[in-house]
Every structure is written in C-alpha cells, then in structure tokens.
C-alpha cells in the first residue's frame, strides 16, 4: 500500500483511499452523518488479500428516524400480543405505508404497546398509499409515533433491518415526513467566477449537548464554548493562518479522547482548512485553520479542549514566528521549574534577547522568543538547542536536555525539540483536560517567582485577569531578533567564561 501511494497521484481519476487509525467509532459516526452505507475495518497486521477474510469487517451505519404506527400484525410462533408493527410516513398530506417492524421488543414492551394499540383500534387501514392487504393486519388511528433504527432505505421505499427503539411522545404524527434523499454524486451548483453565491453561507454553530459535564467540578460543554468565545480577541492572533491540531473529548475529560489532525470529511465548506504534505511526503493532511470566532466556536463544539498550534503560518510553513523553550518537570518540583525559568531569563537578558513566558496549562512553563518568519525551522531549532545547552551548563543540578524520562534523574527537562516543521505547542489561552479546567496563561516575568501557581489560571479566572491587563505575550508575534549578532554574543560570553576559569 505504501508503494502504491508513491506512484498514484494525490489528485486524479485513480486515488489511493485513506485510512484512520485507532479512531474507528468517530470515523463510523462521520460516515453515518454523511448517510453512507458504512465503513470497512481491517486488522492492522493482516495482508491485503483478494478474498473474504475474518481480518476485514464491514461495519454498517445505523440510522434512526421517526414513523407513525398504523397497525399491527398477528403474532407468530410463541409470541403473544402482536408480531410486528405497521409503520408509515406522511407525503403530500397522505399517510404512506413504509414497512413492518418485528424486532426490538421484549415481553413487557409488547404487552404495554399492545394494550395501547387496542385502545385506538379502527376497522380500516389508515394508510392511504401502499397499504398492505388486510389479512393478518389490525389497524389503529395514526396517533402514536415510534423511533426506529435501520441500516438504509431500499429502492422500493422500505427500510432495511428495522428495529423498534421506543415511542416518541414528544413528536406529532404529522411531523413524520419523508425527506428527499441527498444525491452525493450530484454536482454542486456552479458559482460564476467573481460573483458571490446567491445566499450567504450559514455559519451558525448551535452548541450540541450544552449541559454535558466536561470536568468533575461541574464545568460543562457550554462553559468551554463560552470561555473560548470570551478569550477569542486574545487567542485568535496566535491561531490566525496557522495549522491547528485538535484533541477532542466528546464525553469530557474523564471519557475517551482522540487526537485529530485531519479535518473530517463532513466539515462544512465555510470552515477553513489547509492541506499540508507530511514531512516525509507520506500523505496530505487537511488541517483546520482557525481565523475567526465562528471557526473557534465550531471546533469547541466538536468537544475540542486543547488547541495545539504550529509556530509557522500558511505560506511560510518552514519559517516560524517564534522559538520555544519548554520547561517540563515530569517528576521535578515546580519550584525548580521556576528556578530554571529565571536562569533562562538571566541568560536571555545577558544576550540582549527579547522573550515572553506563559504557563503550559499543566505543570510546565513555555518561554518564547520572536522569530518573525526570518529564519528557517532548522536555524531556529539549532539556536534553541544552543540556549538549552547553556541553561543546563548553568544549572546542571536541576536541569537536563535528556529526553527519556528515566534518564532525567528527577530534573527539569529543558526541551528545545518543539521547534521544527509540524511540531506544535499548546496555544496561549488554550484549555487543558485537567481537573479545575486550567488554561495556558501568558505571564509577566515578575510573576515567575516562588508564589506562582499555574492551577490558578482557569476558564473562570483568565477572562477576568485580562480585563485589567494587556497580553504580555504579543511581542512574540513581532519582528525577529538578529540571530547572527546573538551568536556572536554567545561566543563572547563563552570565551569570557573560559578566560575566567583559566585565570582561576
């Protein structure tokens, strides 16, 4: 399959189909929303074969809809009460017969439903179109609505594999109407070049399941969306024109989550995406780009909690806007993170380099320097490594550049590896999936002291904080420092330190 991908053009008549790893349920949900038949699942280690195999599974989408009950059939075999329900829908004001539903009932449901049906029995069929013959059927007034799960509509207008789910007391029979099927192969209406569409796109995002609890403290999905709306003026400048990676928590932080780079196929057309070829040219990835409040609201409604953002913008993806030094404790006390951050600041001040700092939203700190799209990813990463090495040389007892956790020895990891094409950091003001709903918060350098507690910055406190102060992080979106001049100052510092050591 990998070899095939190298020879098949990314666009054209013949295309290599893509795949989704680990997130099968979400992919099935996406297929269901598009009213597709289903998905195919393959055992990861199995070969591609030209025959049926237990390592390949076809998983059908299950659809649900509401139908009017128009009667029941005689029971068969050991069943008592009724055998199946006759159901239909209204078309042009007439009740049209659809099918029988004979599964999904337990003994209690049959008894209760049969009693309700007998109370509204009538001698003639309520179906005005395609009514079945009277033999074995009993009719009722079309007053009850039931929900039915099925796999697809048949060409004849029936349902395939229908299953009864329950009555819908909240829906009127007249509301059960047949919708016109969507032709997914039909061409989209053409819009003349240079002219706007006749009607503006509907960018309304209705928050689904707003009362679902996302944090054990009681914060809901509505609280998450409201927070992102409130900090949008602060957050959007850091997201504008950049690829964004989502981590979605549809059931809150205590439920399952999944990492999403690719925008789903069901993403509305008004949502901006950008296609980026992965670093090794393996495949194209369609990233979200969050440029405005509607987009931010859309991704938040997907259950997105943290937003991880590229340091570079579309059109200059190899030239970052900022350099980041990530101070990651992973076993070290936070007071040592503060100590290392102060050492970083001292070194940067000695080199006359501008910098800003923010909490990661978890237990670390991010120190950023403006790069202004002046230097390449490789140059930025090289300079970040140089700075990290200088920090560890200055404080070897509490800091390290060893990446494996077991090799860190309980020291603060001075991570320069977040610099480079495709690497991301959690965006400023991004919420984290941790108790208390903390978020990544820009700081003043004087706040980096022994009293600093990152857990204080949450979806409740951050909006109030920035009502009273300006964002101190915006300088990282400004012009770059002179890297060549900075390297000369580094050399001067190192040479001076060597001479002083030799004199002693």
C-alpha positions as CSV (number, residue, x, y, z in Angstrom):
1,X,0.0,0.0,0.0
2,X,2.9,2.3,0.8
3,X,4.5,1.6,-2.6
4,X,1.2,2.2,-4.3
5,X,0.9,5.6,-2.6
6,X,4.2,6.6,-4.2
7,X,3.1,6.1,-7.7
8,X,-0.6,7.1,-7.6
9,X,-1.0,10.9,-8.0
10,X,-2.6,12.7,-5.0
11,X,-5.3,14.1,-7.3
12,X,-6.8,12.3,-10.3
13,X,-9.2,9.7,-11.6
14,X,-7.4,6.9,-9.6
15,X,-6.7,7.7,-6.0
16,X,-5.4,5.7,-3.1
17,X,-8.0,5.6,-0.4
18,X,-7.0,7.0,3.0
19,X,-7.5,5.3,6.4
20,X,-8.0,6.2,10.0
21,X,-6.0,4.6,12.8
22,X,-7.5,3.9,16.3
23,X,-10.5,6.2,16.0
24,X,-12.9,3.8,14.3
25,X,-16.0,4.8,16.3
26,X,-15.5,8.5,15.4
27,X,-15.0,7.6,11.8
28,X,-18.1,5.5,11.7
29,X,-20.0,8.4,13.2
30,X,-18.7,10.7,10.4
31,X,-19.8,8.1,7.8
32,X,-23.2,8.0,9.4
33,X,-23.6,11.7,9.3
34,X,-22.9,11.6,5.6
35,X,-25.6,8.9,5.2
36,X,-23.0,6.5,3.8
37,X,-23.6,2.7,4.0
38,X,-20.7,2.1,6.4
39,X,-17.0,1.6,6.8
40,X,-14.5,-1.2,6.4
41,X,-12.3,-2.2,9.2
42,X,-9.0,-4.1,8.7
43,X,-6.8,-5.9,11.3
44,X,-3.7,-3.8,11.2
45,X,-1.3,-6.7,10.8
46,X,-3.3,-8.5,8.1
47,X,-2.2,-8.6,4.5
48,X,-4.2,-7.2,1.6
49,X,-6.0,-10.2,0.0
50,X,-8.3,-10.8,-2.9
51,X,-10.7,-12.9,-0.9
52,X,-13.1,-12.7,2.1
53,X,-11.4,-12.8,5.4
54,X,-12.2,-12.5,9.1
55,X,-9.5,-9.9,9.3
56,X,-11.7,-7.5,7.2
57,X,-15.0,-6.4,8.6
58,X,-17.8,-4.3,7.0
59,X,-19.5,-2.2,9.7
60,X,-22.8,-0.7,8.6
61,X,-24.1,2.7,9.7
62,X,-27.2,2.5,11.8
63,X,-29.8,5.2,11.1
64,X,-32.7,6.4,13.2
65,X,-35.9,8.1,12.4
66,X,-39.5,8.5,13.5
67,X,-42.5,6.8,12.0
68,X,-46.3,6.7,12.5
69,X,-47.8,3.4,13.8
70,X,-50.7,2.5,11.6
71,X,-51.4,-1.1,12.8
72,X,-50.0,-4.4,13.9
73,X,-49.9,-8.0,12.6
74,X,-50.9,-11.3,14.2
75,X,-48.2,-12.9,16.4
76,X,-46.4,-16.0,15.1
77,X,-45.0,-19.0,16.9
78,X,-44.7,-18.5,20.7
79,X,-45.0,-14.7,20.6
80,X,-48.2,-13.2,22.1
81,X,-49.8,-9.8,21.6
82,X,-48.6,-8.9,18.1
83,X,-46.0,-10.0,15.6
84,X,-44.9,-6.7,14.1
85,X,-45.9,-3.0,13.8
86,X,-47.0,-1.5,10.5
87,X,-45.4,1.9,10.2
88,X,-45.6,4.8,7.7
89,X,-44.9,8.4,7.0
90,X,-46.8,11.4,5.6
91,X,-46.1,12.5,2.0
92,X,-48.2,15.3,0.5
93,X,-50.6,15.1,3.4
94,X,-51.2,11.3,2.9
95,X,-50.0,8.5,5.2
96,X,-47.8,6.2,3.1
97,X,-47.0,2.7,4.3
98,X,-43.3,2.0,4.7
99,X,-42.7,-1.4,6.3
100,X,-43.2,-3.8,9.2
101,X,-41.0,-3.7,12.3
102,X,-40.8,-7.0,14.1
103,X,-37.7,-6.8,16.2
104,X,-36.6,-4.7,19.2
105,X,-39.4,-5.7,21.6
106,X,-39.2,-7.5,24.9
107,X,-42.2,-9.2,26.6
108,X,-43.0,-6.1,28.8
109,X,-42.9,-3.8,25.8
110,X,-45.2,-6.0,23.7
111,X,-47.8,-6.2,26.5
112,X,-47.7,-2.4,27.2
113,X,-47.8,-1.5,23.5
114,X,-50.4,-4.0,22.6
115,X,-52.8,-2.5,25.2
116,X,-52.2,1.0,23.9
117,X,-52.9,-0.1,20.3
118,X,-56.1,-1.8,21.2
119,X,-57.4,1.4,22.7
120,X,-57.1,3.2,19.4
121,X,-58.1,0.4,17.1
122,X,-60.1,1.1,13.9
123,X,-61.7,-1.2,11.3
124,X,-59.9,0.2,8.2
125,X,-56.3,0.9,7.3
126,X,-55.1,4.5,7.9
127,X,-52.5,4.1,5.1
128,X,-53.8,5.9,2.0
129,X,-50.8,4.8,-0.1
130,X,-49.3,1.3,-0.5
131,X,-51.4,-0.2,2.4
132,X,-50.8,-3.9,2.8
133,X,-53.7,-6.4,2.4
134,X,-56.0,-6.7,5.4
135,X,-55.2,-10.4,6.0
136,X,-53.3,-10.8,9.3
137,X,-53.3,-7.0,9.9
138,X,-55.1,-4.9,12.5
139,X,-55.4,-1.1,12.2
140,X,-55.2,1.8,14.6
141,X,-55.7,5.5,14.5
142,X,-52.4,7.2,13.4
143,X,-51.8,8.8,16.8
144,X,-48.6,7.1,18.0
145,X,-45.1,7.8,16.8
146,X,-42.2,5.4,17.3
147,X,-38.4,5.6,16.7
148,X,-36.8,3.0,14.5
149,X,-33.2,2.1,13.8
150,X,-32.3,0.8,10.4
151,X,-29.4,0.4,8.0
152,X,-30.7,2.1,4.9
153,X,-33.7,2.9,2.7
154,X,-34.4,0.4,0.0
155,X,-35.1,1.4,-3.6
156,X,-38.7,0.4,-3.1
157,X,-39.1,2.9,-0.3
158,X,-38.9,0.4,2.6
159,X,-36.4,0.0,5.4
160,X,-33.6,-2.5,5.6
161,X,-33.1,-4.2,9.0
162,X,-35.6,-2.1,11.0
163,X,-35.5,-2.3,14.8
164,X,-38.0,-0.8,17.2
165,X,-36.5,1.6,19.8
166,X,-39.4,3.1,21.6
167,X,-42.4,5.6,21.4
168,X,-41.9,9.3,20.8
169,X,-44.5,11.1,22.9
170,X,-42.8,14.4,22.1
171,X,-43.5,14.3,18.4
172,X,-46.7,14.7,16.4
173,X,-47.6,12.2,13.7
174,X,-47.9,14.9,11.1
175,X,-44.2,15.8,11.7
176,X,-43.1,12.4,10.4
177,X,-42.4,13.2,6.8
178,X,-40.2,11.5,4.2
179,X,-37.2,13.7,3.4
180,X,-35.7,13.7,-0.1
181,X,-32.5,11.7,-0.2
182,X,-29.3,13.5,-0.8
183,X,-27.5,12.6,-4.1
184,X,-23.9,12.6,-3.0
185,X,-22.8,12.3,-6.7
186,X,-24.7,15.3,-7.9
187,X,-22.5,18.2,-9.0
188,X,-22.5,21.3,-6.8
189,X,-24.2,24.3,-8.3
190,X,-21.7,26.5,-10.1
191,X,-21.0,30.0,-8.9
192,X,-19.7,32.3,-11.6
193,X,-16.1,33.4,-11.1
194,X,-16.0,36.8,-9.4
195,X,-19.6,36.6,-8.2
196,X,-20.9,35.7,-4.8
197,X,-23.3,32.9,-4.1
198,X,-26.9,33.9,-4.2
199,X,-27.3,33.2,-0.5
200,X,-24.7,33.7,2.2
201,X,-23.3,30.6,3.9
202,X,-25.0,29.7,7.2
203,X,-22.2,29.9,9.8
204,X,-24.5,29.4,12.7
205,X,-23.0,26.9,15.2
206,X,-25.5,25.5,17.6
207,X,-23.9,24.1,20.7
208,X,-24.9,20.5,21.0
209,X,-25.4,18.9,24.4
210,X,-24.5,22.1,26.2
211,X,-25.2,20.7,29.6
212,X,-22.9,17.7,29.3
213,X,-20.4,17.9,32.2
214,X,-16.9,18.0,30.9
215,X,-15.0,18.5,34.2
216,X,-15.7,16.8,37.5
217,X,-16.0,20.2,39.1
218,X,-19.2,20.7,37.1
219,X,-17.9,22.8,34.2
220,X,-20.0,21.9,31.1
221,X,-19.5,21.9,27.4
222,X,-21.4,25.3,27.3
223,X,-18.8,26.6,29.8
224,X,-16.0,25.5,27.5
225,X,-17.5,27.2,24.4
226,X,-18.3,30.3,26.4
227,X,-14.7,30.6,27.6
228,X,-13.3,30.3,24.1
229,X,-15.8,33.0,23.0
230,X,-14.7,35.3,25.8
231,X,-11.0,35.0,25.1
232,X,-11.3,35.0,21.3
233,X,-9.9,38.5,20.9
234,X,-6.8,37.4,22.8
235,X,-6.4,33.9,21.4
236,X,-7.2,34.4,17.7
237,X,-3.9,36.3,16.8
238,X,-2.0,33.2,17.9
239,X,-4.2,30.9,15.8
240,X,-4.6,33.1,12.7
241,X,-3.3,31.5,9.5
242,X,-1.8,28.5,11.3
243,X,-2.5,24.8,11.1
244,X,-4.1,23.6,14.3
245,X,-4.3,20.1,15.8
246,X,-7.3,19.3,18.0
247,X,-7.7,16.9,20.9
248,X,-11.4,16.1,21.2
249,X,-13.1,14.9,24.4
250,X,-16.7,14.2,23.4
251,X,-17.6,12.9,26.9
252,X,-15.5,15.2,28.9
253,X,-12.0,14.8,30.5
254,X,-12.9,11.5,32.2
255,X,-14.1,9.9,28.9
256,X,-12.3,8.7,25.9
257,X,-10.4,11.3,23.7
258,X,-8.8,11.3,20.3
259,X,-6.2,13.3,18.5
260,X,-7.2,14.9,15.2
261,X,-5.0,16.5,12.6
262,X,-7.3,15.8,9.6
263,X,-10.5,17.8,9.3
264,X,-13.3,15.2,8.9
265,X,-15.0,14.8,5.6
266,X,-18.2,16.2,7.0
267,X,-16.6,19.6,7.8
268,X,-18.8,22.4,6.5
269,X,-17.5,24.2,3.4
270,X,-17.2,27.5,5.2
271,X,-14.7,26.1,7.7
272,X,-11.2,26.9,6.5
273,X,-8.7,24.1,6.1
274,X,-5.2,23.9,4.6
275,X,-3.7,20.8,3.0
276,X,-0.1,20.1,4.1
277,X,2.1,17.3,2.9
278,X,3.6,15.4,5.9
279,X,7.3,15.8,6.5
280,X,8.2,12.6,4.7
281,X,5.8,13.1,1.9
282,X,3.7,10.1,3.0
283,X,0.3,11.7,2.8
284,X,-1.6,15.0,2.7
285,X,-3.1,16.2,5.9
286,X,-6.1,18.6,5.9
287,X,-5.6,20.8,8.9
288,X,-8.1,23.2,10.5
289,X,-7.1,26.9,10.3
290,X,-9.0,29.0,13.0
291,X,-9.2,32.6,11.8
292,X,-12.3,33.9,13.4
293,X,-14.9,33.4,16.2
294,X,-17.2,31.2,14.1
295,X,-14.4,28.8,13.5
296,X,-13.3,28.8,17.1
297,X,-16.9,28.1,18.2
298,X,-17.1,25.3,15.6
299,X,-14.1,23.4,16.9
300,X,-15.1,23.9,20.5
301,X,-18.5,22.5,19.8
302,X,-16.7,19.4,18.5
303,X,-15.6,18.7,22.1
304,X,-12.1,20.1,21.5
305,X,-10.4,21.1,24.7
306,X,-6.8,21.8,24.0
307,X,-5.7,23.5,20.8
308,X,-2.1,22.8,19.6
309,X,-0.8,25.2,17.1
310,X,2.1,25.4,14.6
311,X,4.7,28.1,15.2
312,X,4.6,28.9,11.4
313,X,1.9,30.3,9.2
314,X,0.4,29.1,5.9
315,X,2.6,30.2,3.1
316,X,5.7,30.1,5.1
317,X,5.5,26.8,7.0
318,X,9.2,26.4,7.3
319,X,9.8,29.9,8.8
320,X,8.4,30.1,12.3
321,X,7.1,33.1,14.2
322,X,8.5,32.0,17.5
323,X,11.1,29.9,19.2
324,X,10.0,27.9,22.2
325,X,11.9,26.5,25.2
326,X,9.5,24.1,27.0
327,X,10.4,23.5,30.7
328,X,8.9,20.2,31.5
329,X,9.2,18.9,35.1
330,X,7.9,15.3,34.9
331,X,8.9,14.4,38.4
332,X,10.7,17.6,39.4
333,X,9.1,20.0,41.8
334,X,7.5,23.1,40.3
335,X,9.8,25.4,42.3
336,X,12.7,24.0,40.2
337,X,10.8,24.9,37.1
338,X,10.6,28.5,38.4
339,X,14.3,28.4,39.2
340,X,15.2,27.2,35.7
341,X,12.9,29.8,34.1
342,X,14.8,32.5,36.0
343,X,18.1,31.2,34.7
344,X,16.8,31.2,31.2
345,X,15.7,34.8,31.6
346,X,19.1,35.8,33.0
347,X,20.9,34.2,30.0
348,X,18.5,35.9,27.5
349,X,18.9,39.3,29.2
350,X,22.7,38.9,29.0
351,X,22.4,38.1,25.3
352,X,20.0,41.1,24.9
353,X,17.3,38.8,23.6
354,X,13.6,39.6,23.9
355,X,11.4,36.9,25.5
356,X,8.0,36.2,27.0
357,X,6.7,33.4,29.2
358,X,3.4,31.5,29.7
359,X,2.2,28.6,31.7
360,X,1.6,25.4,29.7
361,X,-1.7,25.0,31.5
362,X,-0.3,21.9,33.2
363,X,2.9,21.8,35.3
364,X,5.4,23.4,32.9
365,X,6.3,26.8,31.5
366,X,6.9,27.9,27.9
367,X,9.5,30.6,27.2
368,X,9.1,32.1,23.7
369,X,11.3,34.3,21.5
370,X,10.1,36.2,18.4
371,X,11.5,34.8,15.1
372,X,9.3,36.9,12.8
373,X,9.5,34.4,9.9
374,X,13.1,35.5,9.4
375,X,14.8,32.2,10.0
376,X,14.2,28.6,8.9
377,X,13.0,25.8,11.2
378,X,16.4,24.3,11.2
379,X,18.1,27.5,12.2
380,X,15.5,28.1,14.9
381,X,15.9,24.6,16.3
382,X,19.7,24.9,16.3
383,X,19.6,28.2,18.3
384,X,17.0,26.7,20.7
385,X,19.4,23.8,21.3
386,X,22.2,26.2,22.0
387,X,20.2,28.1,24.5
388,X,19.0,24.9,26.2
389,X,22.6,23.7,26.5
390,X,23.7,27.0,28.1
391,X,20.9,26.7,30.6
392,X,21.9,23.1,31.6
393,X,25.5,24.2,31.8
394,X,24.4,27.0,34.2
395,X,22.3,24.7,36.4
396,X,23.3,21.0,35.9
397,X,22.0,20.0,39.3
398,X,18.3,20.8,38.4
399,X,18.1,20.8,34.6
400,X,18.8,18.4,31.7
401,X,18.3,18.1,28.0
402,X,17.9,14.3,28.3
403,X,14.6,13.4,26.6
404,X,13.8,10.0,28.1
405,X,12.1,10.4,31.4
406,X,14.2,7.6,33.0
407,X,17.3,9.5,32.0
408,X,16.3,12.8,33.5
409,X,17.1,11.9,37.1
410,X,14.2,14.0,38.5
411,X,15.5,17.2,36.8
412,X,13.6,19.7,34.8
413,X,13.7,18.9,31.1
414,X,14.8,21.9,29.0
415,X,13.0,20.9,25.8
416,X,14.1,22.5,22.6
417,X,12.5,19.8,20.4
418,X,9.2,21.6,20.0
419,X,10.9,23.7,17.3
420,X,10.7,22.3,13.8
421,X,8.2,21.8,11.0
422,X,5.0,20.3,12.1
423,X,5.8,20.5,15.8
424,X,3.2,22.2,18.0
425,X,2.7,23.7,21.4
426,X,-0.5,24.3,23.3
427,X,-1.8,27.7,22.2
428,X,-1.9,30.6,24.6
429,X,-5.3,30.6,26.4
430,X,-5.9,27.0,25.4
431,X,-7.8,25.0,28.0
432,X,-6.3,21.8,29.3
433,X,-8.1,18.5,30.0
434,X,-7.2,18.6,33.7
435,X,-9.2,18.9,37.0
436,X,-10.1,22.5,37.6
437,X,-10.2,23.4,33.9
438,X,-6.8,25.3,33.8
439,X,-5.6,27.1,30.7
440,X,-2.3,28.2,29.2
441,X,-1.8,31.7,30.5
442,X,0.6,34.5,29.5
443,X,2.6,35.8,32.4
444,X,4.6,38.9,33.3
445,X,8.2,37.9,34.0
446,X,7.9,39.2,37.6
447,X,5.1,36.7,38.2
448,X,7.6,33.9,37.7
449,X,8.5,33.5,41.4
450,X,8.0,31.2,44.4
451,X,4.3,32.2,44.6
452,X,3.5,31.2,41.1
453,X,0.7,28.5,40.9
454,X,-0.4,27.6,37.3
455,X,-3.6,26.0,38.6
456,X,-4.9,29.5,39.5
457,X,-5.3,30.3,35.8
458,X,-8.6,28.7,34.7
459,X,-11.5,29.2,32.4
460,X,-13.1,31.2,35.3
461,X,-10.1,33.4,36.2
462,X,-8.4,34.1,32.9
463,X,-11.1,36.3,31.3
464,X,-11.3,38.4,34.5
465,X,-7.5,38.7,34.6
466,X,-7.2,40.2,31.1
467,X,-10.0,42.7,31.7
468,X,-7.4,44.5,33.8
469,X,-4.1,43.9,31.9
470,X,-2.8,43.7,28.4
471,X,-1.5,40.4,27.0
472,X,2.3,40.4,27.7
473,X,2.9,37.6,25.1
474,X,2.0,39.5,21.9
475,X,5.7,40.6,21.5
476,X,6.4,37.1,20.2
477,X,4.3,37.9,17.1
478,X,6.7,40.9,16.4
479,X,10.0,41.2,14.4
480,X,12.8,38.7,15.0
481,X,16.0,39.3,16.9
482,X,19.3,39.2,15.0
483,X,20.4,35.6,15.3
484,X,23.9,36.2,13.9
485,X,24.5,39.1,16.4
486,X,23.2,36.8,19.2
487,X,25.6,34.0,18.3
488,X,28.5,36.5,18.4
489,X,27.4,37.5,21.9
490,X,27.2,33.8,22.9
491,X,30.7,33.3,21.6
492,X,31.9,36.3,23.6
493,X,30.2,35.0,26.7
494,X,31.7,31.5,26.4
495,X,35.1,32.9,25.7
496,X,34.9,35.2,28.7
497,X,33.8,32.3,30.9
498,X,36.8,30.2,29.6
499,X,39.3,33.0,30.3
500,X,37.9,33.5,33.8
501,X,38.2,29.8,34.5
502,X,41.8,29.7,33.2
503,X,42.7,32.7,35.4
504,X,41.4,31.0,38.5
